[in-house]
């Protein structure tokens, strides 16, 4: 009978994630988490159900909105949302909130 090989030691989750995610990605993930946190604090729950965060790119937060009425409601909240995002993330990180019609 062949000698039994010892199993490799289990890797800590941190080591696994560090191998999968590049160092710059950690900051992006943290930034997106903070954006969602501010969004949930500022935008009322009925509007959150109608407006979905889609993407954050080039200092622009893209939101898919269910209808024109909800888009207008979000338009009124935009100055407050931008101010809260600036307070949480720093000046100029998010410069614009762009609304798109939600499909389906």
Secondary structure, 3 states (H helix, E strand, C coil): CCCCCCCCCCCCHHHHHHHHCCHHHHHHHHHHHHHHHHHHHHCCHHHHHHEEEEEEECCEEEEEECCHHHHHHHHHHHHHHHHHHHHHHCCCCCCEEEEEECCC
